[in-house]
Amino acid sequence: MILKILKLLFGIEYLFLFSQKKLKEKIKAELRNLDIVINEDHTLASRDISPYYLDIKKSFGYPKFLILYSIYIAKYVYKKEYTCVAVSGYGGIPLGVILSVFLGINVSYIRNSLKNHGKIETHMDGYVPDILDNILLLDDVFTTGGSLKIMVDIIKKESKSKIGAVFVLVKRDEGILPKVYGMEVKHLLTSGDLV
């Protein structure tokens, strides 16, 4: 078991030497290997019909993908002063955890619905940022921006934190990336890279 851990750690260190362009190609290849594109009609959040579905959350179950994507983001945010990474949904949990470890920053999980059990009613689990925090906001797929808008509204309402950057893994070709509170939404891949 110790040899397996050492091999993993060496592999992670080795990947940090790759350029962002090479990491992007490896991520694209890994997503294709995982068959995340399902070629069947799918209703989008916009109510439009798409001839395919991107099952990105499937990829969050594979350590190789999580490590590649986390290293890409770690290199993307290098030397920026983020104090927290915020993700949503159960699919965001593994990504949030590994990024929190890689970047040495806190992680906040944003719920779409109000948590009404436990000690307080909130939309946030894990670390709850405050007004002094600078958040890196992540989402898996961008189509209309609806889930990003919900996340931003929750953060602004419940924590009043600064959102330093918004980043999505895949922008569907149908979607037009908006500005969120004046910030551009950055993306790594488009659906055309995968379909």
N, C-alpha and C positions, 0 to 999 in steps of 0.2 A: 504494500500500500504506500509506503514512504517513497519508493522508486516512482510509482505512478504520480504522486504529488510533485516530486522533483521534476519529472518529465513535463508535467503540465506547466509548472512555474517557468521552466526554461523556454518552453514553447511560447508562453505569453510574453516573456522578455524579448524573444526573437521577433515576434510580431510587431513590437513597438518600433523596430528598426525599419519597417515597411513604410513607403510613402503613402499618403492618403489615397492617391490614385490606385496603387496596387491593392490596398485594403478594400477600396470600393469594388474592384474587380473580384476579389476573393468573396466579399459579401454577396455580390450578385450571383456568383457561381454557387455559393452555398444555398442561397434561397432557391435557385433553380433545382439543385440536387434534392431539396426537401419537398419539391412539387407543391409549392404554396399556391400556384395558380390553378383554380378549378374552372374549367371551361364549360360553364353552364350559365344560363340567364340568372341574373341576380338583381334584386331591387336595391338601389343605392339609397342613402339617407335623403338625397334630393328627390326621391321617388322615381328617378329615371331608371331605365333598365339597362344593365350592362351585360355583355356576352360572357363575362368572366367574374370570378370572385377571387380576391387576394386573401388567403388564409394566413396572414402574417403572424397571428398569435401562435400558430403551430410552430413557427421557428423559435419562439421563446422557450420551448421545451428542450432545445438542443444546445449544450454548452459551447460547442464549437462556434455556432452562430453568435451566441451571446458574447463570447469573448471577442470575436472579430468586430462586432458592432460597437461594443463598449470601448475597445481600443481606438476605433475610428473616432468616436465621440470624445474620448479623452484627449486625442491629438487635436481635435477640432477646437476644444475649449482650453487648450494649453495656455497658461499664463493669464487666463481670465479669472476674475475673482468671484466665482460662484460659491455660495454657501449651502445650496440645497438643490437637489434635482427633484422635480415633481413629475409624476406619471399618473395615468388613470387606468381603471379597470384591472381585472385580475391578470390580464396579459402584460400590464406594465410592471407588475410586482417583480418578476425576475430581473428585468432590465434595470429597474430602479435599484435593486439590491446590489447587483454587480457594479453598476456605475458608482454607487455610494462607496463601495469598497475601493475601486480603482482610483476615484478622485479624492477620497478621504473627506467627503462631504455628506451631509444629512440627506435623507430621502423622505419625501412626503407623498402619500397616496391620496389621490383625489377621487371621491365617490360621486357618481352622478345623482344619487339620491341621498337624502339626509339620513345620517346614522342616528337612530332614535333609541338606542340601547346603550347601556354602560353609564358612565358618569355625566357625559355632556352630549348635546345634540350638535353634530358637526358633519361636514362633508369631507373632513381630512383625517387620515390615519397616519401612524408613524410620527415623524417629526412634524410639528406644526410651526411653520415659519412665522416670523414677526416682521415688523416694519424695517428692521435692520438687515434682513436677508436679501440676497440677490439670487433669483431662481433661474435654473436652466429647465425649461418646460419641454417635455418630450411626448410625442404621440407616434403611433405606428403608421397609420394611413391617413392621408388627407384627401378628402373628396370635396366637401362643402365648407369645412371649417367649423361645423357645428360643435363637435366635441372639444375643439380647442377653445371656442368661445365660452363654453360651459366651464372649462377648467380655469380660464382667465378670470371669469366673473366670480367664481368661488374663491380664488386666491385673493382677488382685490377686495371682496366683501369680508372674508373671514380672517385674513392675515395682513392685508394692506402692504404686502411685500412688493419689492421691485422685481419685475420679470426681466432678466437680462438678455435672454435669448429663447427663441422658440424653434424647435427642430423636429422634423418628422422623417421617418425612415423612407416612406414611399409616398410620392404625390401622384394620385391618379391623373392620367392625361386629361380627363374631363374637368378637373378642378383648377381653379385659378387661385394661387396663393395670395391671401390678403395680408394686410399689415395688421398686427395685433398691438393695439395701443402705440401705434407709430413704428413698431418693429417689423422687419420682414420675417416671414416664416421661411426658414432654410430647409432644404430636403437633400437626402443622399441619392435616392433613385427615383425614377418615374415608373409608372406601370408599364410603359413601353420597353423599359430595360428588362422586364421579366416575362412579359406575355409573348 
